[in-house]
Amino acid sequence: GEGGNFYGIWNGASDMVISFTKRFAQGEIGARVPLFQTEYSRIYGLGGLRFNWFMERFQWRTVAYDLNGVARPFDTATYKNTLSQRMYGPFIGCGHEIYLGKRFSLSSDLTAAGLVNVVKERAKYKLGDSSIQNKLSRNELTVVPSFTANVNLWWYPIEGVQMQLGYQAWTFFNTKSMEEPIGFNYGVIDPAYRTQYFRVVHGLNAGVGLFF
């Protein structure tokens, strides 16, 4: 351009959009084994297999318009950095449920798990028409200890129906996270990841169960 204006997709962009997304998913299959029971309370063991998934994605899209305000595919580019951590492993624990009266009960569960963490690090520069691109692809395996705790209020309105409202927390040790998501060296893309020694995810849960 003229008059001291910069030209270029990254250093003279007309429009930039940056987004950063974090997601967490959890699933498990297991069994509850009665250990001790009275008329008003029961203690049970828990065990099974668990899956947890952390996904972080940073995306930077930039567009350089010409003097007429037109941008062609080769005038746009994206940088995307994805950190995916899928964790698999067994869990074991115990729980205690107390009957409160009037079809209500209160339960608390504690579990521990040893998870194998499949870490995938992917970072990529790409021109809008895909004519030029460069990427980083790296895989790692780590071990992640995990502990969970939850407290639930149960209501049994009629036979075969139960409703649940509670609070649950998952803790993880030795996961990874993005420290500096942008690797500015196009020739050797080098975003910085760090070991996050402690991570916690927590929130409310609600559910309905039907039994036949």
C-alpha positions in Angstrom: 0.0 0.0 0.0 0.9 3.7 0.0 1.3 6.3 2.7 3.2 4.1 5.0 0.5 1.3 5.2 1.7 -2.2 5.8 0.8 -5.0 3.4 0.7 -8.7 4.3 -1.5 -11.3 5.8 0.0 -11.3 9.3 1.8 -8.0 9.7 -0.6 -5.8 7.8 -3.9 -7.5 8.3 -7.2 -5.7 7.9 -9.2 -8.1 10.0 -8.3 -10.6 12.7 -10.4 -13.0 14.7 -9.0 -14.9 17.7 -10.9 -17.6 19.6 -10.0 -20.0 22.4 -12.2 -23.0 23.4 -11.9 -25.4 26.2 -14.0 -28.6 26.5 -14.3 -31.4 29.0 -16.1 -34.7 28.6 -16.4 -37.6 31.0 -17.9 -41.1 30.8 -17.7 -44.3 32.8 -19.1 -47.8 33.1 -19.0 -49.7 36.3 -20.8 -51.4 39.1 -22.1 -50.7 42.7 -21.6 -53.5 45.2 -23.4 -53.4 48.6 -21.0 -53.7 51.5 -23.1 -53.0 54.6 -26.7 -51.9 55.0 -29.1 -51.0 57.8 -32.7 -49.8 57.8 -31.7 -46.2 57.3 -28.3 -46.3 55.6 -26.1 -48.3 53.3 -22.4 -48.5 52.3 -21.4 -49.7 48.9 -18.3 -50.2 46.8 -17.7 -48.7 43.4 -15.5 -49.9 40.5 -15.2 -49.8 36.7 -13.6 -48.1 33.8 -13.5 -44.3 33.2 -12.8 -42.0 30.2 -12.0 -38.3 30.5 -11.2 -35.8 27.8 -9.7 -32.3 27.9 -9.7 -30.4 24.6 -8.2 -26.9 24.2 -8.3 -25.1 20.8 -6.8 -21.8 19.9 -7.6 -20.3 16.5 -6.3 -17.1 14.8 -7.8 -16.1 11.5 -6.5 -13.1 9.6 -7.5 -11.3 6.4 -5.6 -8.7 4.3 -7.9 -6.7 2.0 -6.5 -4.9 -1.1 -7.1 -1.2 -1.8 -10.5 -2.0 -3.3 -11.6 -3.9 -0.1 -11.4 -7.3 -1.8 -9.8 -10.4 -0.2 -9.1 -13.5 -2.2 -8.4 -17.0 -0.7 -4.7 -16.3 -0.8 -5.3 -13.1 1.2 -6.6 -15.1 4.2 -4.7 -17.4 6.6 -5.4 -19.3 9.8 -3.3 -20.5 12.6 -4.8 -23.3 14.7 -3.4 -25.0 17.8 -5.2 -28.0 19.3 -4.2 -29.8 22.5 -6.2 -33.0 23.0 -5.9 -35.2 26.1 -7.9 -38.5 26.2 -7.5 -40.4 29.4 -8.5 -44.0 30.0 -8.2 -46.2 33.1 -9.9 -48.1 36.0 -11.4 -46.5 39.0 -12.4 -47.7 42.5 -14.1 -46.1 45.4 -16.9 -46.3 48.0 -20.1 -44.4 48.9 -22.6 -43.9 51.7 -26.3 -43.2 51.4 -28.5 -42.1 54.3 -32.3 -42.2 54.3 -33.7 -38.8 55.4 -37.4 -39.6 55.4 -40.4 -38.8 53.2 -38.8 -40.5 50.2 -35.6 -38.4 50.3 -32.0 -39.7 50.8 -28.5 -38.1 50.8 -25.4 -39.9 49.3 -21.7 -39.1 49.0 -19.2 -41.0 46.8 -15.4 -40.9 46.7 -13.4 -42.6 43.9 -9.8 -42.8 42.7 -8.5 -43.6 39.3 -5.2 -44.2 37.5 -5.5 -42.9 33.9 -3.3 -43.3 30.9 -3.2 -39.9 29.1 -2.9 -39.9 25.3 -1.7 -36.3 24.5 -1.9 -35.0 21.0 -0.4 -31.6 20.2 -1.3 -30.1 16.8 -0.4 -26.6 15.5 -0.8 -25.5 11.9 -0.4 -22.4 9.7 -2.5 -22.5 6.5 -3.1 -20.2 3.7 -6.8 -19.7 2.6 -6.3 -21.6 -0.7 -4.2 -24.3 1.0 -1.3 -23.6 -1.3 1.1 -23.0 1.6 0.9 -24.7 5.0 3.1 -26.0 7.8 2.3 -27.9 10.9 3.5 -29.4 14.2 2.3 -32.9 15.1 3.4 -34.5 18.4 2.1 -37.3 20.6 2.9 -38.2 24.2 1.8 -40.7 26.8 1.6 -39.7 30.5 0.0 -41.1 33.7 -2.6 -39.0 35.4 -3.9 -39.8 38.9 -7.5 -38.6 39.4 -9.8 -38.3 42.4 -13.6 -37.5 42.3 -16.1 -36.6 45.0 -19.8 -36.0 44.7 -22.8 -35.3 47.0 -26.3 -36.1 45.8 -29.8 -35.5 47.1 -32.2 -38.3 45.9 -36.0 -38.3 45.7 -38.1 -41.4 45.1 -41.6 -40.0 44.3 -43.1 -43.3 43.1 -41.9 -46.9 42.7 -39.5 -47.3 39.8 -38.7 -43.5 39.6 -35.8 -41.7 41.2 -34.6 -38.0 40.8 -31.2 -36.7 41.6 -29.6 -33.3 42.3 -26.1 -32.9 43.4 -22.6 -31.4 43.2 -19.5 -33.2 41.7 -15.8 -32.4 41.5 -13.1 -34.1 39.4 -9.4 -33.5 40.2 -6.5 -34.4 37.9 -2.8 -34.4 38.5 -0.1 -34.1 35.8 -2.1 -32.9 32.8 -1.0 -30.4 30.2 -2.3 -27.0 29.1 -1.4 -24.2 26.7 1.1 -21.7 28.2 1.8 -19.7 25.0 -0.6 -21.0 22.3 1.1 -19.1 19.3 4.3 -20.5 17.8 5.5 -17.5 15.9 8.4 -19.4 14.2 6.7 -20.6 11.0 9.8 -22.7 10.0 9.7 -24.6 13.3 6.4 -24.1 15.0 7.0 -24.0 18.7 4.0 -23.2 20.9 4.7 -23.6 24.6 2.8 -26.2 26.6 3.2 -26.7 30.3 2.5 -29.4 32.8 -0.4 -28.5 35.0 0.2 -30.4 38.2 -3.3 -29.8 39.5 -6.6 -29.3 37.7 -10.2 -29.3 39.0 -13.5 -29.4 37.2 -16.7 -29.1 39.2 -20.4 -28.3 38.9 -24.0 -29.3 39.5 -25.6 -32.4 38.1 -29.2 -33.5 37.8 -30.9 -36.6 36.5 -33.9 -38.9 36.4 -33.8 -42.7 36.6 -36.6 -45.1 35.5 -36.6 -48.8 36.5 -38.7 -51.6 35.0 
